[in-house]
Amino acid sequence: MINFAIEAEKYRKEFLMLLDQWISIPSIYNNETVSAMMPFGADIAQALEWFKNKGEEEGFTTKLVDGYAAHIEYGKGEEYVYVFGHCDVVPAGQGWNGDPFKLLKSGDMLVGRGVIDDKGPLLATFLALKLIRDKALPLKRKIRIVAGGNEENGFKCIRYYFQREPKPTYGFTPDAKFPVINGEKGGMVLQISGKVENNTMLILGGEVHNTIPTYVTVRNCIIHKEKIGDYLKENQLTLEYSKEKNKVKGFTLFGLGGHSSKPEKANNPIEKVLQLLNMELQEKWLEDLTFLFAGDNRDGRIFGLGEKGRCGTLTMVPTILRLEGGRLELTLSVRYPENLDVEEILEKIAAFLKYKGIEGYELKVSSNKKPHYIEMDSLLVRKLYQVYVKHTGDRENPVRVTSAGTYAAEMENAVVFGGEFPDGSAGNAHMVGEYGSEDAFIKSIGIYAEALWELANL
């Protein structure tokens, strides 16, 4: 019987070389370079092409699906086992110790944008497939490793892909944590817009809907530090003035960014800037937005949306704020359990606004992903968990659900399987200093190889 852990060690050097190459492509969505065959921009197109080319170099069957995704395939049979990860990344942000798109190796730690979300884990599955091929292990099903190009910005890639390609019998995405995540909340992007009369302020905060920003910039508004010193200290915030011709014109408020699925781990500067401006200016629009979205209402309780489901409770997190020319746009990342749906959420928010006499705002859903749940005793969940325990000996960390949204829901009979281990050996996804453990990645190659082999032969 093959020892997958020992075999995985043989791919260490290759993993580091490939990750260094892939990280160097800043595969962020870029609307300015979008075209018919580059639907997410030139950099993501380059990252997908790189992935496909690596598969071709190894002699695998490959396909680039109109710039939306690329896959690498091996094996025979009419059914498929899929790994579906992504090569697009969120913007790097400020504060890195070096170039975020140049892989930094410090001891066992690997640092760079995309290291753990999701280029490193996806490369581990690619090398796991290569291990299976190199050892000539028999398969009853084909295995596909698929890289999507729009996971961070709306899931258009995987939806386009499955309009043209078959769905798998079994699948997983290596886009969160081991051991197995069998359920996830739905994910809705809710945009709230309206007009703010007689207002010359410029407010800019956030870039993408699923990332809490690090800072918010305000212009044409002056707040005196001496008046708000206690507030800044209590809330662990930093405020820096911006000047033009030696005159203060505004400020930038710094908090702590993070993934919108884990708002408790961030210090959201959008929430805080609304609170701060409301304290200082006491204008109706600021009072309304602070009450609705920047206070203690992150779970939607005041809207009547606080009921807990199997996947947890709703979270409603502001991630993008724009005020320019009196036009206000606030984007909320809404994660909701399986006992809620989009229609109910919108109806209850609208009803509450009407009840409170809050008028002049338009609610628009720009994207939505339904909740997903695979039963704990399913063959897929049991087999993946068994492989994980065999390689790690870890029985303390159970199968669980998550508030994050992944590709698993789009594949139907699929779950999340890695790529982070629960020991903290990787982290800072969507944050400055994203990192992963080299040894953990090599361990995951062995886990993925055995898991794929098992699923392909069930």
C-alpha positions in Angstrom: 0.0 0.0 0.0 1.4 3.4 -1.0 2.3 5.8 1.8 0.9 9.1 0.6 2.6 11.2 3.2 6.1 9.9 2.2 5.4 10.3 -1.5 4.1 13.9 -0.9 7.5 15.0 0.4 9.0 14.4 -3.1 7.0 17.3 -4.4 8.3 20.0 -1.9 10.7 21.7 -4.2 8.3 21.7 -7.1 5.5 23.2 -4.9 7.7 26.1 -3.8 8.8 26.8 -7.4 5.2 26.8 -8.7 3.8 28.8 -5.9 6.5 31.5 -6.4 5.5 31.7 -10.1 1.8 31.9 -9.5 2.0 34.4 -6.7 3.9 36.7 -9.0 0.8 37.2 -11.1 -1.3 39.9 -9.4 -4.6 38.2 -10.4 -7.0 40.9 -9.2 -10.2 41.7 -11.1 -9.5 44.7 -13.4 -12.4 46.2 -15.2 -10.1 48.3 -17.4 -8.7 45.2 -19.1 -11.8 43.2 -19.5 -12.6 41.8 -22.9 -14.6 39.0 -24.5 -11.9 36.4 -23.7 -10.7 38.1 -20.6 -14.0 38.6 -18.7 -12.2 39.4 -15.4 -9.2 41.3 -16.8 -5.8 40.6 -18.1 -4.1 39.5 -14.9 -6.7 36.9 -14.0 -6.5 35.7 -17.6 -2.7 35.3 -17.3 -3.1 33.3 -14.0 -5.6 30.9 -15.7 -3.4 30.5 -18.7 -0.4 29.8 -16.4 -2.4 27.1 -14.6 -3.5 25.4 -17.9 0.0 25.5 -19.2 1.4 23.7 -16.2 -1.1 21.0 -16.7 -0.1 20.7 -20.4 3.6 20.5 -19.5 2.8 17.4 -17.4 0.9 15.8 -20.2 -2.6 16.1 -18.6 -5.7 17.0 -20.5 -6.5 20.7 -20.1 -9.0 23.2 -21.1 -9.4 27.0 -20.8 -13.1 27.8 -20.7 -13.5 31.2 -22.3 -11.4 32.9 -19.8 -13.8 32.0 -16.9 -12.0 29.0 -15.6 -9.3 26.4 -16.5 -9.2 22.7 -15.7 -6.6 19.9 -15.6 -7.9 16.4 -16.0 -6.6 12.9 -15.5 -8.2 9.4 -15.6 -10.9 7.5 -17.4 -14.6 6.9 -16.8 -17.9 8.7 -17.3 -18.1 10.3 -13.9 -16.0 13.0 -12.3 -14.4 13.9 -9.0 -13.7 17.7 -8.9 -11.5 20.0 -7.0 -12.6 23.5 -7.7 -10.4 26.3 -6.3 -9.7 29.8 -7.5 -6.7 31.8 -8.8 -8.2 35.3 -8.4 -7.2 37.2 -5.3 -8.3 40.3 -3.4 -6.3 43.6 -3.6 -3.2 43.5 -1.4 -3.8 46.7 0.6 -1.1 48.6 2.4 1.3 47.6 5.1 3.1 44.6 3.7 6.8 44.0 4.6 7.8 43.7 1.0 6.1 43.0 -2.3 2.9 41.0 -1.7 3.3 39.5 -5.2 6.7 38.1 -4.5 6.7 35.0 -2.4 8.6 35.5 0.8 10.0 32.5 2.6 10.9 32.9 6.3 11.7 29.6 7.9 8.6 27.4 7.4 6.4 30.4 6.7 5.4 31.4 3.1 4.0 34.9 2.8 2.3 36.6 -0.2 -1.1 37.5 -1.6 -2.9 34.3 -2.5 -0.6 31.9 -0.6 -3.5 30.4 1.4 -6.5 31.9 -0.5 -6.4 30.0 -2.8 -3.3 29.4 -4.9 -1.3 27.4 -2.4 -4.1 24.9 -1.6 -5.1 24.6 -5.3 -1.4 23.9 -6.2 -1.3 21.2 -3.5 -4.3 19.4 -5.2 -2.6 19.7 -8.6 0.5 18.0 -7.2 -1.7 15.4 -5.5 -3.1 14.6 -9.0 0.5 14.4 -10.3 1.3 12.0 -7.5 -1.6 9.8 -8.4 -0.5 9.8 -12.1 3.2 9.2 -11.2 2.3 6.2 -9.1 -0.1 4.9 -11.8 -2.9 4.5 -9.3 -6.1 3.0 -10.8 -9.1 5.2 -11.0 -12.8 4.5 -11.8 -13.6 8.2 -12.3 -11.9 11.1 -13.9 -10.4 13.7 -11.7 -10.5 17.4 -12.6 -8.6 20.2 -10.8 -10.4 23.4 -11.8 -9.2 27.0 -11.2 -11.9 29.7 -11.3 -11.3 33.3 -12.0 -14.1 35.1 -10.2 -14.5 33.6 -6.7 -13.7 36.9 -4.9 -16.0 39.0 -7.0 -19.3 37.1 -7.6 -18.8 33.4 -8.6 -19.5 34.1 -12.3 -16.7 31.8 -13.2 -18.1 28.6 -11.7 -21.7 29.3 -12.9 -20.5 29.9 -16.4 -18.3 26.7 -16.2 -21.2 24.5 -15.2 -23.4 25.8 -18.0 -20.8 24.1 -20.3 -19.2 21.3 -18.3 -20.6 18.3 -16.3 -21.0 18.4 -12.6 -19.1 15.9 -10.4 -20.3 12.9 -8.6 -18.2 14.1 -5.7 -16.3 17.3 -5.2 -14.6 19.6 -2.8 -13.0 23.0 -2.7 -9.7 23.6 -0.8 -10.8 27.1 0.2 -11.1 27.2 4.0 -10.1 24.7 6.7 -9.7 21.1 7.5 -11.1 18.7 8.5 -14.4 19.1 6.6 -16.9 21.9 6.3 -20.2 20.5 5.3 -22.4 23.5 5.4 -22.2 27.2 4.6 -24.3 30.2 4.8 -25.8 31.9 1.8 -24.0 35.0 0.6 -25.8 38.1 -0.6 -24.3 41.4 -1.7 -26.8 44.1 -0.8 -26.3 47.7 -2.1 -28.1 50.6 -0.5 -28.1 53.9 -2.3 -29.6 57.3 -1.9 -29.2 61.0 -2.1 -27.7 63.2 0.6 -28.8 66.7 0.1 -26.6 69.8 0.5 -23.5 67.7 1.2 -20.0 68.2 -0.3 -18.2 65.5 1.6 -16.3 62.8 -0.2 -16.1 59.4 1.5 -14.2 56.5 0.1 -13.8 53.2 1.9 -13.5 49.6 0.7 -12.8 48.0 -2.7 -14.5 44.5 -2.8 -17.7 43.3 -1.2 -16.2 40.4 0.8 -13.4 42.3 2.4 -13.6 44.7 5.3 -11.2 47.5 4.5 -8.3 48.7 6.6 -9.2 52.4 6.3 -11.8 55.0 5.1 -10.9 58.4 3.6 -13.0 61.5 4.2 -12.5 64.8 2.4 -14.2 68.2 2.9 -14.8 67.5 6.5 -12.6 68.4 9.5 -12.8 66.6 12.9 -10.6 67.7 15.7 -8.6 65.0 17.4 -8.8 66.6 20.8 -12.6 66.1 20.8 -12.5 62.5 19.8 -9.3 61.3 21.5 -11.1 59.0 23.9 -13.3 57.5 21.2 -10.2 56.7 19.1 -8.4 55.2 22.0 -11.4 53.1 23.2 -12.0 51.8 19.7 -8.3 51.2 18.8 -8.4 53.5 15.8 -5.9 55.8 14.2 -6.8 59.1 12.5 -4.5 60.9 10.1 -5.2 64.4 8.6 -4.9 65.1 4.9 -3.7 68.5 3.9 -3.6 70.6 0.7 -1.4 73.7 0.7 -0.8 73.3 4.4 -4.6 73.3 5.1 -6.4 70.4 6.6 -9.0 69.1 4.1 -10.1 65.8 5.7 -8.8 62.7 7.3 -8.2 59.0 7.0 -9.5 56.6 9.7 -7.6 53.4 10.1 -9.1 50.3 11.7 -8.4 46.6 11.1 -9.5 44.9 7.9 -10.4 41.3 7.3 -12.7 38.8 5.7 -16.4 39.8 5.8 -17.4 36.3 6.9 -15.5 37.0 10.2 -16.4 40.5 11.2 -15.6 39.8 14.9 -11.9 39.5 13.9 -11.8 43.0 12.3 -12.3 46.5 13.5 -14.4 47.8 10.7 -13.5 51.4 9.8 -16.7 51.9 7.8 -18.8 51.2 10.9 -16.5 53.4 13.0 -16.4 56.4 10.5 -20.2 56.4 10.4 -20.3 56.5 14.2 -17.7 59.2 14.3 -19.3 61.4 11.8 -22.7 60.9 13.4 -21.3 62.0 16.8 -19.8 65.1 15.2 -22.3 66.2 12.6 -25.6 64.8 13.9 -27.2 64.7 10.5 -30.3 62.5 9.7 -28.6 60.3 7.1 -25.7 59.6 9.4 -28.1 58.8 12.3 -30.1 56.4 10.2 -27.0 54.5 8.7 -25.3 54.3 12.1 -28.5 52.9 13.7 -29.1 50.4 11.0 -25.6 49.2 10.0 -23.0 50.5 12.3 -24.2 49.7 15.8 -25.2 46.5 17.5 -27.2 45.2 14.5 -24.6 43.0 12.8 -26.9 40.0 13.2 -30.0 41.7 11.7 -31.9 41.4 14.9 -33.7 44.7 14.7 -35.1 43.6 11.3 -36.4 40.4 12.8 -33.7 38.3 11.1 -31.8 37.0 14.2 -33.1 33.4 14.2 -30.4 30.8 14.3 -30.2 28.0 11.7 -27.9 25.0 11.3 -25.3 27.2 9.7 -25.5 29.8 12.4 -27.0 33.3 12.4 -27.1 36.1 9.9 -24.3 38.6 9.6 -24.7 42.0 7.9 -21.4 43.8 7.4 -20.6 47.1 5.5 -17.6 46.6 3.2 -17.8 49.5 0.7 -18.8 53.1 1.4 -19.0 55.8 -1.2 -20.3 59.4 -0.9 -19.5 61.7 -3.8 -21.5 64.6 -5.2 -24.2 63.9 -2.7 -24.7 60.4 -3.9 -24.4 57.7 -1.3 -23.7 54.0 -1.9 -23.2 51.5 0.9 -22.4 47.8 0.1 -23.2 45.1 2.7 -21.9 41.6 2.7 -24.8 39.6 4.1 -24.3 36.0 5.2 -27.5 34.1 6.0 -28.4 30.6 7.3 -30.5 28.1 5.5 -33.7 29.1 7.4 -33.7 32.5 5.6 -33.9 33.5 1.9 -33.3 36.7 0.0 -36.9 37.6 -0.4 -37.6 37.4 3.3 -34.5 39.4 4.1 -35.4 42.2 1.7 -39.0 42.3 2.9 -38.1 42.6 6.5 -35.5 45.3 6.0 -38.0 47.3 3.8 -40.8 46.9 6.3 -38.5 48.1 9.2 -37.4 51.2 7.2 -41.0 52.0 6.5 -42.0 51.5 10.2 -39.2 53.8 11.3 -39.9 56.4 8.7 -36.5 56.1 7.0 -37.0 57.1 3.4 -35.1 57.8 0.2 -33.0 54.6 0.0 -33.0 52.0 -2.7 -32.2 48.4 -1.9 -30.6 46.3 -4.7 -29.2 42.7 -4.6 -26.1 42.6 -6.9 -25.3 38.9 -6.3 -26.6 36.0 -4.3 -25.4 32.5 -3.4 -27.8 30.2 -1.7 -27.0 28.3 1.6 -25.5 24.8 1.3 -25.6 21.8 3.5 -24.4 18.2 3.1 -25.5 15.7 5.8 -22.9 14.7 8.3 -23.3 11.0 7.6 -23.0 11.2 3.9 -20.4 9.0 2.2 -18.5 12.1 1.0 -18.2 13.7 4.4 -17.3 10.4 6.1 -14.6 9.5 3.6 -12.9 12.8 3.6 -12.9 13.0 7.4 -11.4 9.5 7.6 -8.6 10.5 5.3 -7.9 13.6 7.3 -7.8 11.7 10.6 -5.5 9.0 9.2 -2.9 11.6 8.2 -3.2 13.9 11.2 -4.5 11.8 14.1 -6.7 14.8 14.9 -10.1 13.8 16.3 -10.6 16.9 18.4 -11.6 19.2 15.5 -15.1 18.1 14.2 -16.9 18.5 10.9 -18.5 21.9 11.0 -20.3 24.7 9.1 -19.0 28.1 8.1 -20.2 31.6 7.5 -17.9 31.9 4.4 -19.2 31.2 0.9 -17.3 28.8 -1.3 -17.6 26.9 -4.6 -19.0 23.9 -2.7 -22.6 25.1 -3.0 -22.3 25.4 -6.8 -21.1 21.8 -7.2 -24.0 20.4 -5.2 -22.5 17.2 -3.8 -19.4 18.9 -2.5 -17.9 20.2 0.7 -14.9 22.3 1.8 -11.7 20.3 2.5 -8.8 22.4 3.6 -6.5 24.1 2.8 -5.8 25.6 6.3 -5.2 23.2 9.2 -6.9 24.1 12.5 -3.6 24.7 14.2 -3.1 28.2 13.1 -0.3 27.4 10.6 -1.9 29.6 8.0 -4.0 32.8 8.1 -4.5 36.4 7.3 -6.6 35.6 4.2 -7.8 39.0 2.8 -5.5 40.7 5.1 -2.0 42.1 5.1 0.7 39.4 5.6 -1.3 36.4 4.2 0.7 33.3 5.1 0.9 29.6 5.1 3.2 26.8 6.4 5.4 25.1 3.9 5.3 21.8 5.9 1.5 22.0 6.1 1.2 22.4 2.4 3.3 19.3 1.8 1.2 17.4 4.3 -1.9 18.5 2.4 -0.5 17.1 -0.8 -0.5 13.6 0.8 -4.0 14.2 2.2 -5.4 15.4 -1.1 -3.8 12.6 -3.1 -5.4 9.9 -0.9 -8.7 11.7 -0.7 -8.9 12.0 -4.5 -7.9 8.4 -5.0 -10.6 7.3 -2.6 -13.3 9.4 -4.1 -12.4 8.3 -7.6 -12.9 4.7 -6.6 -16.0 4.8 -4.4 
